[in-house]
């Protein structure tokens, strides 16, 4: 039996993931953790095979730090990132920190079970959508689309956030409109600054307007 720990600070999501896994003949959710500290305590007390980790737990750097800690301290425990973030640079950071799999929270039951089984067998797991994101961000793809004034590739969510930044909305207003948390908006804001290569929001808007990505 593959013993699974779900690490997420949203109770409803944890319950939903557990319901997807329930009934599987070879996978069992043995622990549910809502804080980083509780994850560390449980891992210290109980043998866990796979951790399903929300990488924003509760913030990106906390999730990355926890992922790295698990890989370093409990090498027999495999991490699958289960998150809403579809940014290629973050996916690569998560893998570099030791995660063996990466799934978005809209994944199917079949993909979730396949991911757990794959990392348990010492394999990596990325579904088709994650693989495509990484392929689109490959050096070869970037070279083929690069050029003077080339537009950065934005995810649909980043485009939505960029538009609202230009409209002057606050972080909370954007979060309310897009039905996500404020920390998710801040993550996308940071990602936009990095992709445009600018240090602040004012230059972000100016650069995006010059590239005709916003009005």
N, C-alpha and C positions, 0 to 999 in steps of 0.2 A: 504494500500500500504506500503510495506517495503522499507524504505528509506536507500539507500546504499551510503557510501563514499568509493572511491577507493584511497588508499594511496600507491603510487609507484613513483619512480623518473625516470621512463622510459615512455615517452609519448606513444610510439607505443603499449606497453603492456597495458597501461590504456585503450587505444582505443579498443584494442582487447577484453579485459574483458567486456567493456561496450557493445560491439557488441554482445557478448554472452548473456548478460542479457536482451538486448533490445527485446521487444516483449513479455516478461513475463508479465502475467496479474496482478501479485501481487508484483512485484519487480521493483524498479525504481532507477537508479543511479542519485542522486541529487547533489553530489559533487565529484570533482576530484582534488586531492592534490598531489603536487610533492615535497613538503618539510615538515619536521616535524612541523615547525612553522605554515604553512598554515593549517595543520590538526587541530592543537590546536585552531587556530582562528575560523575555520569553526564549530568545535564542540561547541565552546563558543557562536556561533551565531545561529546555526541551530540544530534542533532535528534530530539526526541520529540514526537509528535502528541498522545497521550493518556496521562495518568498515572492508574492505578487505585490509589487511596490509601486505606489503612486509616487512618481518622481518629484511632484510638488507636495512634499510631505514634511512640514507644512509649506516650505518654500523650496525652490529649485536647489539651492546650495545645500540645504539640509538633506534632501533626498539623495543628491549625489554623494554627500559625505557618508550617509548610511549605506548606500550601495557599495562604496569602497570599503567601509568597515566590515560589512558582511563578507565580502570576498577575501579580505585579508585575515579576518579572525575565524571565519567558519567556511573554509574552502570547500567543504562537502555540501554546503547550502548554495543553491543556485538562485539567481535573481532574474525575474522577468519584470521589466518595467511595464506598467499598465497605466497609461496616462492619456491626457487629451492633447498633448503637445506633438505637433507633426513637423517640427523644424529639424532639418537635416543636421545642423550643427549640434543641437542638443542630443539627438540620437547618437551621434558619434561620441559625444562626451560621456553619455551613459554607458555605452559599450566599453569605452576606455576605462571607466571606473569599475568595470567587472561584470556588468549585466550580460546574461547569455541570451536574453530575448527582449523584444520590444513590441508592444501592442498598443493600439489606440483603444480608448474606452468604448468605442462603438464596435468592438470586435464581436465575432460570432462565437457561439458556444463551441463549435467544432474547432475554430482556431485557438481558442483559449485552452482547450484540452490538449490539442496537438502541441502547443507551446510548452505546457507543463511536462508532458511526456518527453519532448525532445530535449529540453535542458536537463531533465533527470538522467537522460542517457548520455550526458556530456556533449550534446550538440547545441548549436546556436539556432535560434528561431526568429525569423522575420517574415511576416505575411506579405502578400503581394503589394499592398499599398505602401508599406514601409520600405520594401525593396525598391519600389519605383521612386520614392522620395530620395533615397540614397543614390540611385542611378542618375537622377536628374541633377544631383549635386556633385557628381564625379568630376575630376579635373578635366577630362576630355569633353564633357558636356559644357562645362563652364567656358573652356577655351573656344568652343564652337559658337557660343552665343555672346562672347565678350567683345568689347570694342570701346572706342572712345564714347563716353556718355551712356554706356550700356545700362539698361535697367536691371536692378537686382530682381531675382526671382522671389516672389512673395507667395505665401500660402493664402488660401481664401480668407482665413481668419485675420492674418496680418493686413490684408487689403482692407478688411472691414474696420480694423482698429486705426489704420492710417487715415482713412476717410473721416473718422470721428475725431481724431486728433486735429485734423485740419478744420473741423467744424468748431473746435474750441471746447469740446466736452471734457468734463473731469473724468478721472479714472472710475469713480463710482457710477457716474452716469453711463459710461460705456459698458461697465459690468452689468448694469441693470438692463440696458438695451439688448445686450448679446447673451444674457442669461448665463454669465460665468462669474467667477470670483474676481475681486479686485487684484489679487495676486496674479491671476492669469493675464489680466490686462497689462500689468506691469512687466510681466515676462515678455509679452509681445512687443511692448514699447521698447524694451531693451534690445530685443532681437532686431527691430526696425533700425534702431540707431547703429547697430553693428553692421547690418547689411548695407545701409547707405553710407557707412563710414563717416558719420557725423557725431559730434559730442553732445548735442542738445536738441530739444524739440523744435526750436525756431529754425535751425539749419535743416532739420529733417523736412519740415514743411516746405522751406525754400527749395531744397534739392528736388523733392518730389514734384513740385510745381514746374521746375525747369525741365524735368523729364516727362512732363505732361501725364503724370500718374494720378494727380488730383487737380481739381479746378481751382 
